[in-house]
Amino acid sequence: MFDKELVEKIREAFPRAEKDFNGRERAFFDNGTGTLVVKRAAEAEAEARINCSANIGGVFNESKQAEAIIKAGREDIADFINAPSSETIISGESATSLVFNISYALGKDLTGKENIVTTNYEHYTNVSPWEELVERGKIKEVRYAKLNMGDGTIDLDHLDELIDENTKIVAVTAASNMLGTKSPLKIICKMARKVGAYFFVDAVHQIVHGLVDVQALDCDFLVFSAYKLFSSHGSFLYGKKELLETLKPFKVKTAPTSVPGKFEWGTRNQAMFAAITGVMEHFQWIAKEVQDKYEGRFMEYEGRRRELRIAMDAIEQNEKGLSKAVLIGFDGVPGLLKIPEVTVYGITGLERLDERVPTFSFEVEGIEGEEVARRLWEEGNIAARSGHFYSLAQDVHNKQKVVRISLVQYNTLEEVRTFLIVLKKICTDK
Ligand SMILES: Cc1ncc(COP(=O)(O)O)c(C=O)c1O
């Protein structure tokens, strides 16, 4: 795990890691819904708004600078996810709008006979755009791979059975936003490739927790949202260049005909690109803090690409420590698995922490989720949330009101400890 000193420095990089805007000290555990903003991103965003609010395409300074900010932001993202070039990065209002955008474009070439294969633990963003294609007669059906009872992982045999010669797209989340389970993307990609289907990855939940490498994955599309990555609202979609070039998105006639512009609806928000550059600088700073431990590693990457890989790997390792603490507790404080009234969904084995991110959904016997979230806040200053997280897994298993906590780099063992103590108290004083 990160040493205490580094955790403190990381917390200093987030203006609201310690206290909310009212000065209330609290542990922010609602990161799965949206993370806190990193200072560099907020400052860069504000600066871009003030200094470069003009639209691109002009001959004057503000306009040229806005263009430079957008170009730099795209390059940063390409480095972050190891995309071959910045032209493969499309920006949009949200992941939802980007998936719809791609689904409309793909739909133009479909005949009504095809199917799309996905899983029972997708966010509805990776469900409804495909179901729309069924409603509009563009494909025959969307097929859903079952989850294994017990650990909630995807039943890969079932997924493989669902894929046939009519499968056009295999669309899977990189990590379930309810269960925290990571999908075995490389295995699933191979299944898609056997029949020549496109492989679409929803990385919205996973992006903040570890490495993403679109070339190593060989995915055709990958989407993520900046507000889940310490930045502003707005999202990014990677697509293989040859695919983006051939697809015909819905666009206004006068908009660019080349990538990425042809996929981008309306003018860009330069402040959003400035903010994501701020996030990348933060990750580069983390890489410098931990670089001693990475001598000789990730040598196949150069410069910033290597630094971003180092940072994300270090973050992933740190988060495994947080997951372990949540599950089994520490310093004599019982973890979720040791509180008899608590049922945790998803992978709980300590030997399997590589297969999950630190997102935990749970229920407390005899207490409604809303009540648990309210008491965590009122009695423990823990910002958690209960309810429906747009996860299909919740509907399939009729779990409409789970409590969810989701931890990231600025969360501490001390916060986990407070959370566990308060939760135990809530369970005992029912
Ligand atoms: C896995 C996953 N996919 C997609 C989304 C939707 O993202 P956006 O709000 O950017 O449309 C979310 C949001 O919670 C998510 O967790």
The ligand as an SDF file (V2000), in Angstrom:
LIG
                    3D

 16 16  0  0  0  0  0  0  0  0999 V2000
  -20.2340    1.1940  -15.4900 C   0  0  0  0  0  0  0  0  0  0  0  0
  -20.9010    2.4740  -15.8640 C   0  0  0  0  0  0  0  0  0  0  0  0
  -21.2030    2.7050  -17.1400 N   0  0  0  0  0  0  0  0  0  0  0  0
  -21.7910    3.8530  -17.5400 C   0  0  0  0  0  0  0  0  0  0  0  0
  -22.1390    4.8290  -16.6460 C   0  0  0  0  0  0  0  0  0  0  0  0
  -22.8130    6.0840  -17.1350 C   0  0  0  0  0  0  0  0  0  0  0  0
  -21.8780    7.1030  -17.2890 O   0  0  0  0  0  0  0  0  0  0  0  0
  -22.3380    8.5720  -17.7220 P   0  0  0  0  0  0  0  0  0  0  0  0
  -23.0040    9.1820  -16.5280 O   0  0  0  0  0  0  0  0  0  0  0  0
  -21.0880    9.2750  -18.1050 O   0  0  0  0  0  0  0  0  0  0  0  0
  -23.2850    8.4230  -18.8520 O   0  0  0  0  0  0  0  0  0  0  0  0
  -21.8660    4.6320  -15.2860 C   0  0  0  0  0  0  0  0  0  0  0  0
  -22.2560    5.6440  -14.2930 C   0  0  0  0  0  0  0  0  0  0  0  0
  -22.4200    5.3840  -13.1300 O   0  0  0  0  0  0  0  0  0  0  0  0
  -21.2170    3.4280  -14.8830 C   0  0  0  0  0  0  0  0  0  0  0  0
  -20.9140    3.1970  -13.6050 O   0  0  0  0  0  0  0  0  0  0  0  0
  1  2  1  0
  2  3  1  0
  2 15  2  0
  3  4  2  0
  4  5  1  0
  5  6  1  0
  5 12  2  0
  6  7  1  0
  7  8  1  0
  8  9  2  0
  8 10  1  0
  8 11  1  0
 12 13  1  0
 12 15  1  0
 13 14  2  0
 15 16  1  0
M  END
$$$$
